[in-house]
Amino acid sequence: MNVTLKDIAKLCGVSVATVSLVLNNKPNRISETTKKKIIDTAKEHHYHPNPMALSLVTRKSHVLGLIIPDVSNLFYNEFIRQVELEAAKYGYTIILGNTDEQGSREYDYVRTFLQRGLAGCILIHSSIEMEKYDAKIVELVKQSKLPFVLIDRQQKASNIKTLFIDQELGAYLATTHLLNLGHTKIGYISGQMDLDLSKMRFAGYKRALEEHNVAFDENLVEFGDWRPEGGHQAGLRLISKGVSGIFAANDMMAFGVYQAAFSMALRIPQDLSVIGFDDVSFASVVTPGLTTINQPMRQVGIDCVTMLVEMITKKVSESYKQYTPTLTVRGSTSRK
Protein backbone atom coordinates (compact mmCIF):
# COMPACT_ATOMS: atom_id res chain seq x y z
CA MET A 1 0.00 0.00 0.00
CA ASN A 2 1.36 3.44 -0.95
CA VAL A 3 2.14 5.80 1.90
CA THR A 4 0.52 9.23 1.54
CA LEU A 5 1.30 12.70 2.85
CA LYS A 6 -1.53 12.21 5.32
CA ASP A 7 0.09 9.02 6.63
CA ILE A 8 3.45 10.78 7.11
CA ALA A 9 1.74 13.70 8.85
CA LYS A 10 -0.06 11.34 11.25
CA LEU A 11 3.14 9.43 12.08
CA CYS A 12 5.01 12.69 12.76
CA GLY A 13 2.19 14.42 14.61
CA VAL A 14 2.12 17.42 12.24
CA SER A 15 -0.20 18.78 9.55
CA VAL A 16 -0.30 17.60 5.92
CA ALA A 17 0.72 21.13 4.88
CA THR A 18 3.83 20.93 7.05
CA VAL A 19 4.84 17.60 5.51
CA SER A 20 4.25 18.99 2.02
CA LEU A 21 6.43 22.04 2.66
CA VAL A 22 9.30 19.91 3.91
CA LEU A 23 9.18 17.16 1.29
CA ASN A 24 8.78 19.64 -1.56
CA ASN A 25 11.62 21.80 -0.18
CA LYS A 26 9.45 24.90 0.01
CA PRO A 27 10.39 28.00 2.09
CA ASN A 28 9.22 27.53 5.70
CA ARG A 29 9.94 28.21 9.37
CA ILE A 30 9.75 24.61 10.48
CA SER A 31 12.38 23.52 13.01
CA GLU A 32 15.30 21.39 11.86
CA THR A 33 14.24 18.68 14.30
CA THR A 34 10.77 18.42 12.76
CA LYS A 35 12.19 18.52 9.25
CA LYS A 36 14.55 15.65 10.02
CA LYS A 37 11.73 13.63 11.58
CA ILE A 38 9.53 14.09 8.51
CA ILE A 39 12.30 13.26 6.03
CA ASP A 40 13.42 10.20 8.02
CA THR A 41 9.85 8.93 8.33
CA ALA A 42 9.26 9.39 4.60
CA LYS A 43 12.43 7.41 3.81
CA GLU A 44 11.61 4.70 6.31
CA HIS A 45 8.17 4.13 4.78
CA HIS A 46 9.40 4.45 1.16
CA TYR A 47 7.21 7.45 0.43
CA HIS A 48 6.98 8.51 -3.23
CA PRO A 49 5.09 11.67 -4.28
CA ASN A 50 1.75 11.10 -5.94
CA PRO A 51 1.36 13.52 -8.90
CA MET A 52 -2.38 13.79 -8.24
CA ALA A 53 -1.85 14.61 -4.58
CA LEU A 54 0.83 17.14 -5.44
CA SER A 55 -1.59 18.91 -7.73
CA LEU A 56 -4.03 19.38 -4.86
CA VAL A 57 -1.41 20.77 -2.47
CA THR A 58 0.79 22.80 -4.80
CA ARG A 59 -1.89 23.54 -7.41
CA LYS A 60 0.53 22.19 -10.02
CA SER A 61 0.31 18.89 -11.82
CA HIS A 62 2.63 17.29 -14.32
CA VAL A 63 0.07 14.84 -15.60
CA LEU A 64 -1.71 15.20 -18.94
CA GLY A 65 -4.83 13.38 -20.04
CA LEU A 66 -5.08 11.76 -23.48
CA ILE A 67 -8.50 10.56 -24.62
CA ILE A 68 -8.66 8.53 -27.83
CA PRO A 69 -11.37 6.47 -29.55
CA ASP A 70 -9.73 3.06 -29.96
CA VAL A 71 -6.38 1.70 -28.72
CA SER A 72 -6.71 -1.32 -31.02
CA ASN A 73 -6.43 0.96 -34.06
CA LEU A 74 -2.79 1.06 -35.19
CA PHE A 75 -3.23 4.71 -36.14
CA TYR A 76 -3.81 5.69 -32.51
CA ASN A 77 -1.03 3.46 -31.19
CA GLU A 78 1.53 5.44 -33.15
CA PHE A 79 0.00 8.74 -32.06
CA ILE A 80 -0.02 7.73 -28.37
CA ARG A 81 3.65 6.83 -28.52
CA GLN A 82 4.59 10.20 -29.99
CA VAL A 83 2.53 12.12 -27.44
CA GLU A 84 4.17 10.22 -24.57
CA LEU A 85 7.65 10.85 -25.93
CA GLU A 86 7.02 14.56 -26.38
CA ALA A 87 5.31 14.98 -23.00
CA ALA A 88 8.31 13.40 -21.29
CA LYS A 89 10.57 16.08 -22.78
CA TYR A 90 8.58 18.67 -20.82
CA GLY A 91 8.50 16.58 -17.64
CA TYR A 92 4.91 15.41 -18.01
CA THR A 93 3.42 11.94 -17.81
CA ILE A 94 0.28 10.72 -19.60
CA ILE A 95 -2.93 9.14 -18.35
CA LEU A 96 -4.74 7.40 -21.18
CA GLY A 97 -8.49 7.10 -21.64
CA ASN A 98 -9.76 4.67 -24.29
CA THR A 99 -13.41 5.33 -25.16
CA ASP A 100 -13.89 2.35 -27.50
CA GLU A 101 -15.59 4.85 -29.85
CA GLN A 102 -18.39 5.43 -27.28
CA GLY A 103 -19.57 8.99 -26.64
CA SER A 104 -20.78 8.03 -23.16
CA ARG A 105 -17.32 6.81 -22.18
CA GLU A 106 -15.73 9.94 -23.62
CA TYR A 107 -18.00 12.07 -21.44
CA ASP A 108 -17.10 9.99 -18.36
CA TYR A 109 -13.38 10.30 -19.07
CA VAL A 110 -13.56 14.08 -19.52
CA ARG A 111 -15.49 14.43 -16.26
CA THR A 112 -13.11 12.10 -14.39
CA PHE A 113 -9.99 13.81 -15.69
CA LEU A 114 -11.35 17.20 -14.66
CA GLN A 115 -11.96 15.92 -11.13
CA ARG A 116 -8.41 14.57 -10.81
CA GLY A 117 -6.62 17.88 -11.20
CA LEU A 118 -4.73 17.19 -14.41
CA ALA A 119 -2.66 19.95 -15.96
CA GLY A 120 -4.33 19.63 -19.38
CA CYS A 121 -5.91 17.21 -21.80
CA ILE A 122 -5.72 16.11 -25.46
CA LEU A 123 -8.96 14.84 -26.95
CA ILE A 124 -9.89 13.00 -30.13
CA HIS A 125 -13.65 12.56 -30.36
CA SER A 126 -15.36 9.19 -30.53
CA SER A 127 -17.84 8.34 -33.26
CA ILE A 128 -20.76 6.49 -31.62
CA GLU A 129 -23.52 8.38 -29.74
CA MET A 130 -21.83 11.72 -30.36
CA GLU A 131 -25.10 13.38 -31.36
CA LYS A 132 -26.25 12.67 -27.80
CA TYR A 133 -23.05 13.53 -25.93
CA ASP A 134 -21.18 16.07 -28.04
CA ALA A 135 -22.84 19.20 -26.66
CA LYS A 136 -22.48 17.95 -23.07
CA ILE A 137 -18.78 17.23 -23.54
CA VAL A 138 -18.07 20.58 -25.18
CA GLU A 139 -19.91 22.48 -22.45
CA LEU A 140 -18.05 20.55 -19.75
CA VAL A 141 -14.71 21.37 -21.37
CA LYS A 142 -15.52 25.07 -21.78
CA GLN A 143 -16.74 25.51 -18.21
CA SER A 144 -13.74 23.71 -16.74
CA LYS A 145 -11.16 26.28 -17.96
CA LEU A 146 -8.69 23.37 -18.09
CA PRO A 147 -6.35 23.62 -21.12
CA PHE A 148 -7.61 21.34 -23.88
CA VAL A 149 -6.26 20.51 -27.32
CA LEU A 150 -8.79 19.03 -29.74
CA ILE A 151 -7.78 17.04 -32.81
CA ASP A 152 -9.92 17.64 -35.93
CA ARG A 153 -12.64 19.46 -34.04
CA GLN A 154 -12.99 23.23 -33.79
CA GLN A 155 -14.53 24.93 -30.77
CA LYS A 156 -14.23 28.57 -29.77
CA ALA A 157 -13.16 28.96 -26.15
CA SER A 158 -10.19 30.51 -24.34
CA ASN A 159 -9.11 27.13 -22.95
CA ILE A 160 -9.36 25.20 -26.24
CA LYS A 161 -6.89 24.94 -29.10
CA THR A 162 -7.29 22.89 -32.27
CA LEU A 163 -5.06 20.84 -34.51
CA PHE A 164 -6.81 20.12 -37.78
CA ILE A 165 -5.87 17.81 -40.65
CA ASP A 166 -7.65 18.61 -43.92
CA GLN A 167 -9.76 15.46 -44.01
CA GLU A 168 -11.80 16.51 -47.03
CA LEU A 169 -8.65 17.09 -49.07
CA GLY A 170 -7.32 13.67 -48.08
CA ALA A 171 -10.48 11.91 -49.27
CA TYR A 172 -10.46 14.02 -52.43
CA LEU A 173 -6.87 12.93 -53.17
CA ALA A 174 -7.72 9.26 -52.59
CA THR A 175 -10.78 9.28 -54.85
CA THR A 176 -9.03 11.35 -57.51
CA HIS A 177 -6.20 8.80 -57.59
CA LEU A 178 -8.66 6.03 -58.47
CA LEU A 179 -10.43 8.21 -61.02
CA ASN A 180 -7.13 9.06 -62.71
CA LEU A 181 -6.47 5.33 -63.03
CA GLY A 182 -9.68 4.95 -65.01
CA HIS A 183 -12.00 3.71 -62.28
CA THR A 184 -15.51 5.13 -62.41
CA LYS A 185 -17.45 2.64 -60.28
CA ILE A 186 -15.77 3.40 -56.97
CA GLY A 187 -17.17 2.11 -53.71
CA TYR A 188 -16.71 4.11 -50.53
CA ILE A 189 -16.64 2.73 -46.98
CA SER A 190 -17.36 5.46 -44.45
CA GLY A 191 -17.17 5.55 -40.68
CA GLN A 192 -20.22 6.53 -38.63
CA MET A 193 -21.57 9.86 -39.82
CA ASP A 194 -22.01 11.20 -36.26
CA LEU A 195 -18.40 12.33 -36.53
CA ASP A 196 -17.31 15.52 -38.31
CA LEU A 197 -14.29 13.64 -39.63
CA SER A 198 -16.58 11.17 -41.43
CA LYS A 199 -18.61 13.99 -42.94
CA MET A 200 -15.48 15.71 -44.24
CA ARG A 201 -14.06 12.56 -45.83
CA PHE A 202 -17.43 11.79 -47.41
CA ALA A 203 -17.53 15.32 -48.83
CA GLY A 204 -14.06 14.83 -50.34
CA TYR A 205 -15.16 11.61 -52.02
CA LYS A 206 -18.22 13.30 -53.54
CA ARG A 207 -16.25 16.38 -54.64
CA ALA A 208 -13.75 14.28 -56.56
CA LEU A 209 -16.55 12.41 -58.38
CA GLU A 210 -18.28 15.67 -59.27
CA GLU A 211 -15.11 17.29 -60.62
CA HIS A 212 -14.49 14.26 -62.84
CA ASN A 213 -18.11 14.19 -64.07
CA VAL A 214 -18.85 10.84 -62.46
CA ALA A 215 -22.36 10.61 -61.06
CA PHE A 216 -22.58 10.00 -57.32
CA ASP A 217 -24.34 6.71 -56.55
CA GLU A 218 -25.49 6.32 -52.96
CA ASN A 219 -25.69 2.55 -53.48
CA LEU A 220 -21.90 2.49 -53.67
CA VAL A 221 -21.55 3.94 -50.17
CA GLU A 222 -21.32 1.51 -47.26
CA PHE A 223 -20.70 2.12 -43.58
CA GLY A 224 -18.16 0.42 -41.34
CA ASP A 225 -16.98 0.75 -37.75
CA TRP A 226 -13.37 1.86 -38.41
CA ARG A 227 -12.25 -1.74 -37.75
CA PRO A 228 -11.21 -4.58 -40.09
CA GLU A 229 -14.40 -6.58 -39.60
CA GLY A 230 -16.53 -3.58 -40.56
CA GLY A 231 -14.40 -3.11 -43.67
CA HIS A 232 -14.65 -6.82 -44.47
CA GLN A 233 -18.45 -6.86 -44.42
CA ALA A 234 -18.77 -3.55 -46.28
CA GLY A 235 -16.20 -4.75 -48.82
CA LEU A 236 -18.19 -7.90 -49.52
CA ARG A 237 -21.29 -5.83 -50.21
CA LEU A 238 -19.45 -3.45 -52.54
CA ILE A 239 -17.72 -6.25 -54.44
CA SER A 240 -21.10 -7.85 -55.05
CA LYS A 241 -22.16 -4.56 -56.70
CA GLY A 242 -19.35 -4.80 -59.25
CA VAL A 243 -17.06 -1.97 -58.15
CA SER A 244 -13.57 -1.89 -59.63
CA GLY A 245 -12.10 0.21 -56.82
CA ILE A 246 -12.82 0.76 -53.13
CA PHE A 247 -11.82 3.72 -50.99
CA ALA A 248 -12.00 2.88 -47.28
CA ALA A 249 -12.09 5.83 -44.89
CA ASN A 250 -9.29 4.34 -42.79
CA ASP A 251 -6.57 1.73 -43.21
CA MET A 252 -8.08 -0.70 -40.71
CA MET A 253 -11.24 -1.01 -42.85
CA ALA A 254 -9.06 -1.23 -45.96
CA PHE A 255 -7.35 -4.27 -44.43
CA GLY A 256 -10.83 -5.72 -44.03
CA VAL A 257 -11.43 -5.14 -47.76
CA TYR A 258 -8.28 -7.18 -48.43
CA GLN A 259 -9.89 -10.05 -46.51
CA ALA A 260 -13.10 -9.68 -48.49
CA ALA A 261 -11.27 -9.72 -51.81
CA PHE A 262 -9.17 -12.75 -50.90
CA SER A 263 -12.25 -14.65 -49.71
CA MET A 264 -13.81 -14.10 -53.12
CA ALA A 265 -10.62 -15.09 -54.99
CA LEU A 266 -10.08 -11.54 -56.28
CA ARG A 267 -6.57 -10.23 -56.86
CA ILE A 268 -5.48 -6.83 -55.60
CA PRO A 269 -4.95 -4.68 -57.64
CA GLN A 270 -5.58 -6.70 -60.84
CA ASP A 271 -9.25 -7.33 -60.05
CA LEU A 272 -9.86 -4.71 -57.39
CA SER A 273 -7.99 -1.52 -56.49
CA VAL A 274 -8.03 -0.58 -52.80
CA ILE A 275 -7.02 2.65 -51.12
CA GLY A 276 -7.10 3.54 -47.43
CA PHE A 277 -6.60 6.56 -45.18
CA ASP A 278 -4.05 7.07 -42.33
CA ASP A 279 -0.87 5.32 -43.54
CA VAL A 280 -0.41 3.17 -40.44
CA SER A 281 2.79 1.16 -40.08
CA PHE A 282 1.28 -2.06 -41.49
CA ALA A 283 0.22 -0.31 -44.70
CA SER A 284 3.71 -0.84 -46.07
CA VAL A 285 3.98 -4.40 -44.72
CA VAL A 286 0.85 -6.06 -46.14
CA THR A 287 0.97 -7.62 -49.61
CA PRO A 288 0.44 -5.76 -51.80
CA GLY A 289 1.42 -2.58 -49.96
CA LEU A 290 -1.62 -0.39 -49.30
CA THR A 291 -2.00 2.85 -51.24
CA THR A 292 -3.27 5.32 -48.66
CA ILE A 293 -3.47 8.89 -47.42
CA ASN A 294 -0.72 9.88 -45.04
CA GLN A 295 -1.58 12.01 -42.02
CA PRO A 296 1.49 13.64 -40.42
CA MET A 297 0.69 12.24 -36.96
CA ARG A 298 4.27 12.36 -35.69
CA GLN A 299 4.24 16.14 -36.13
CA VAL A 300 0.69 16.38 -34.79
CA GLY A 301 1.79 14.52 -31.65
CA ILE A 302 4.70 16.90 -31.15
CA ASP A 303 2.63 20.02 -31.79
CA CYS A 304 -0.38 19.11 -29.66
CA VAL A 305 1.83 18.57 -26.59
CA THR A 306 3.73 21.78 -27.28
CA MET A 307 0.50 23.77 -27.61
CA LEU A 308 -0.90 22.23 -24.44
CA VAL A 309 2.22 22.99 -22.41
CA GLU A 310 2.21 26.57 -23.73
CA MET A 311 -1.37 26.95 -22.51
CA ILE A 312 -0.47 25.50 -19.10
CA THR A 313 2.54 27.79 -18.71
CA LYS A 314 0.61 30.81 -20.00
CA LYS A 315 2.84 31.31 -23.03
CA VAL A 316 1.37 33.01 -26.08
CA SER A 317 0.95 30.64 -29.02
CA GLU A 318 -1.31 29.99 -31.98
CA SER A 319 -4.75 28.60 -31.17
CA TYR A 320 -5.23 26.75 -34.46
CA LYS A 321 -2.91 24.73 -36.66
CA GLN A 322 -3.73 22.94 -39.91
CA TYR A 323 -1.93 20.12 -41.73
CA THR A 324 -2.09 18.87 -45.30
CA PRO A 325 -2.40 15.11 -45.92
CA THR A 326 -0.55 13.49 -48.82
CA LEU A 327 -1.07 10.50 -51.10
CA THR A 328 1.25 7.51 -50.65
CA VAL A 329 1.06 5.19 -53.67
CA ARG A 330 1.92 1.51 -53.17
CA GLY A 331 0.82 -1.69 -54.87
CA SER A 332 -2.88 -1.92 -54.07
CA THR A 333 -4.06 0.35 -56.89
CA SER A 334 -3.59 0.03 -60.65
CA ARG A 335 -5.08 1.22 -63.93
CA LYS A 336 -8.45 -0.28 -64.79
N, C-alpha and C positions, 0 to 999 in steps of 0.2 A: 504493500500500500504506500502511495506517495505521501511524503510529509509535506504539509502546507505551512504557510506563514502563520496561520492561526495555531497550528500545533506547536511551532517553535515559540510563539508568544506565550502560550499556556505553560510550556515547560520552563520558561525563563521568568514567568510572573510579570510580564510587561505587555504593552499593547501591540496590536498588529502593526500599527503605524510606526512604532519604535523599531520593531524587527525589520520592517521594510526600509527604513532610513539607513539602518546599519548595513544590511545585506546588499543594498543598492549603492552604498558608499555616497549617500547624500549628505549635504551640510547639516550638522546637528550639534546639540549641546549634551549629548548623552555621555555619561561617565565611561572612562576606559574599562572599568571593571565590568560594567553592563555590556559594553560592546564585545569584550572578550567572551563573556558568557554566551551571548547570542551566536557569535561566530563559531565557538567550540561546539555548541549544541547543534547548530546546522550541519557541521562537519560530521559529528558523531552519528547523526540520523540520516546522513546522505541526502541532505536537502538539495533539490534542483529547482530553479525558478520555473514557474508555470507561466507561459506567455499570456494566457488568458487572465490569470490573477494579476500579473504585472500591469495589464492594461487597466484594471479596475483601480489599482492603487496609484499608479503613475500617470494614468490617462494616456499612456502610449502603448501601442501594440505593434509587434513586428510580425503579425500574421495576416495574410491576405486570403480571401475566399475566392475560389474558382468554381463556378457552376457551369456544367456542360450537359448536353443532352444524352450522350451515350458513350461510355468508356469502351464498349466493344467495337466501336467504329475506329478503324486505324487512323482516320483523319484527325480525330480528337486526341488519340494517344500521342501523336507527334507534337501536337500543339501543347498538350499538358507538359511534356518534357521540356519544351522550350521556355514555357512560362516559369517552370520551377528553376531552371538554370539561371534565367535572368533575375528572378526574384532573389535568389541566393546572393547575387552580386551586390544587391542593395541591403543585404542582411535580413531579408524577409523569408519566412517559410509559408507554405501553402496548405490550406485545408480544402479538400476536394469534395464537391457535391455532385453526384451523378443522378440526374432526374429520370433517366430511362425514357426520355422524350415526353414525360408527363407534366402538364402544366401545374397540377396540384402539388407535385413534389417540388417543382421549381419554387412555387409560392412558399412552401414549408421551409425550404433551404434558405431563401432570402430572409424570411422572418427569424429563423434560428441564428443565422450569421449576424444579423443585426443585434440580437440579444446577447451575443457572445463578445461584443466589444472588439471586433476585427478592425484593422486599420483601413481596409478598403476591399473592394470586390470586383471581379471580372465575371461578366455574365454573357452566356450565349443562350438564347431562348430555345425552349423545347418546341415541339410541333403539335402535340396532341392536347386538346382541351384549351388551347390558348385563347380562343374566343371568350371562354368563360373566365380565365384567370389573368389575362394580359393586363387589363385596366387595374386590377387589384395589385398586381406586382409593381406596375409602374408607379402607382400612387404611394405604395409602401416605400419604394426606393426614393422618390422625391421628398417625402416627408422625413425620411431618416437623416438626411444631410450627409450620410456616409459617402465617401468618394466611390463612384461606380464607373467602370468602363464597359460599355456595351459593344458587342461585335455584331455588325450588320443590322443594327436597329437604332434609329435616331429618336431621341427624346430631348426636349428642351428643358433643362434644369441646371442650376449652378453646380450641382454635385454629380453631373453626368457628362461623360465624354464618349465619343463614338469612333470606332474604327470600322470602316465600311469598304468591302470589296465589291466591285461593280459586277454583281451577279447577273444582271441582264446582259451585259456585254459578254460575259463568259458563255452563257447559253447561246447567244447570237453567234459567237465564234465557232462553237461546237456544231451547231446546225448548218451554218454556212460551209463548214468544212465538208460535210456530207453532201450538201447541194453541189458544191464545186466538183465533187467526184462523180456527179451524174445521178445521184440518188434523188428521187422525187417522192417516193412513198416511204416517209421517215416516221417511225414510231417514236413516241416520247413517253418516258416513265418519270412521273413527277412524284415528289414527296407530298405529304398532306398540305392542303392549300390554306390551312389555318396560319401558316407561317409566311411572313413577308418574303423571306428568301425564296420560297417555292413560287410565289406569285411573280417575283422578278425573273426567275429562270424560265418560267412558262412564257412570260412576255418576250424574252429574248428568242425563244424558239419560234414563236408566232411572227415576230418581226423579221427574222431571217427568211421564213417562208414567203411572207408578203413581198419583201424586196426582190425575191427571185421568181415572183409570179407563180408560186405554187399554192394552190388553194388549201386552206387549213381544213383538216378533217378531224372533228372531235372524236371520231371512232378510233383514231390512231393514238389517242392519249389514254394512258393507263396510270394507275396510282399505286405506289409502293409504300414501304415503311422505312426507307433509307437503309434497309438491311438486305443481305443477299437473298434470303427467301422471298422477300417482297419483289425483288427484281426478277427472280426465277419465275414466279407465277405470272407477273406482268409480261415478262418476255415470252412465255409460252402463248399467251393470248395474242400478243402482237405478231408473233411468227405465224400463227394460224390465220392472220389477216393478210399475209403476203407481203410484209414490209421487206425492203432490201437493206435498210439501215435502222439502227435503234440508238437513240440518245437517252442515256440514263442520267438522271439529275444528280447522282453521286456515284463514285467508283464502287461502293459496296453493292449497289443494285446492279451495276454493270457486270460485276463478277457473277451475280445471279443470272444475268442474261447469258453469260458464257455457259453456265450449267444447263440452261434451257436449250441452247443451240446444240450442245454436245448430246443431250438426251434425245434430240430429234435428228441426230446424225448430220447436222449442218456444220460446214467448215467456216471458220472465222479467219480471214475476211472474205474468202472466195464466195461463200453463199450468203453471208450476213456481215455487214460492217457494224461495229459497235464502238461507241464513244462514251466516256464517262465524264465526271466532274470532280476534281479535288487533287488528283495526282498523288495519291497515297504511295507509300513505299512499295507495296506489292504490285503497283501498276506496271512497274518495269520488270517484274519477276515472272508474272504469269506468261503463259504461251498461248497465242502471240501477245507481245507487250501491248498494254491498253493505251490507245489514243485517248487523251483526256485534257481537261482544262486545269492548268496549274494555278493554285492560289498560293501567294507568297506567305505561308503561315509561319515560317521561321521569323520573318521580319515583323509580322503581326504580333507574334508572341513577345518579341523584344519591345516593340513600341507600346503595346498595351500595358506592360509592367512599368515602363518608363513614364507613361502618361499618368498612371495611377499613383506612382511614387511622387511625381511632381504635384499632384493634387493634395496628397497627404502632407507634403512638406511646404505647401503654399507657394510653390514656384509657379510663375506665369508660363503657360504653354498653350499650344493649340488645342481646341476643344473637339476638332473633327479632323480625321485623316482618311484619305481614300486611296485604294490600291487598284491596280489594273491586272486582271487575270490574263494568262497567255495560253495559247494552244501548244500542247506537246504531242507531236505525231509519232506513233509507234506502229506496230504491225496489225492492229485490229481493224483498220479501215483501208479500203482500196476502191479503185474506180469500178463503177457498176458495169 
